[in-house]
Amino acid sequence: MYDFSYVLGLLRVHAADLERRALSGERTKIARMFTERTLRNRAVAITHRLQGMDELRRHQFVAEAIRRL
């Protein structure tokens, strides 16, 4: 269920939400922090950590990793 493209999509949505809710002066800083390369690298790291986890732990880990973005 949690393949690379799914996790990357979740990260993109969360980053866009953070940018949308930020103050106007902070938006450029947030946009620089969450480049496409950064999001891809984070998605690779998350999916790598998911290998060998049971389904419940995967769900909790992904939810926490997305919130910590």
Legacy VTK file of the C-alpha trace (Angstrom):
# vtk DataFile Version 3.0
C-alpha trace
ASCII
DATASET POLYDATA
POINTS 69 float
0.000 0.000 0.000
2.777 2.455 0.833
4.880 2.532 -2.301
7.169 5.388 -3.307
4.640 7.286 -5.429
1.968 7.147 -2.708
4.316 8.422 -0.003
5.653 11.122 -2.346
2.086 12.246 -3.035
1.361 12.486 0.682
4.500 14.550 1.208
3.619 16.887 -1.673
0.121 17.464 -0.308
1.406 18.157 3.197
4.136 20.529 1.922
1.589 22.416 -0.189
-0.706 22.678 2.817
2.106 24.040 4.975
2.972 26.599 2.313
-0.667 27.608 1.907
-1.152 28.146 5.655
2.124 30.016 6.168
2.388 33.750 6.458
3.327 35.494 3.233
6.877 36.182 4.406
7.419 32.539 5.300
6.141 31.053 2.036
9.380 31.460 0.122
11.342 29.941 3.005
9.010 26.941 3.088
9.141 26.570 -0.686
12.949 26.453 -0.526
12.877 23.929 2.319
10.598 21.505 0.484
11.970 21.245 -3.022
10.986 18.324 -5.242
14.372 16.743 -4.633
13.952 17.002 -0.861
10.493 15.443 -1.021
11.744 12.604 -3.241
14.674 11.863 -0.931
12.371 11.845 2.069
9.926 9.513 0.293
12.760 7.106 -0.517
13.900 7.125 3.113
10.369 6.530 4.396
9.638 3.657 2.003
12.983 2.084 2.834
12.148 2.158 6.555
8.750 0.563 5.870
10.260 -2.677 4.639
9.734 -5.415 7.183
7.145 -3.534 9.262
3.686 -4.915 9.888
0.718 -2.998 8.472
-0.286 -1.229 11.704
3.240 0.035 12.355
3.524 1.147 8.712
0.404 3.262 8.990
1.591 4.866 12.235
5.105 5.442 10.921
3.920 7.087 7.694
1.443 9.310 9.523
4.134 10.442 11.961
6.731 10.973 9.210
4.318 13.135 7.222
3.460 15.225 10.305
7.170 15.759 11.047
7.693 17.266 7.606
LINES 1 70
69 0 1 2 3 4 5 6 7 8 9 10 11 12 13 14 15 16 17 18 19 20 21 22 23 24 25 26 27 28 29 30 31 32 33 34 35 36 37 38 39 40 41 42 43 44 45 46 47 48 49 50 51 52 53 54 55 56 57 58 59 60 61 62 63 64 65 66 67 68
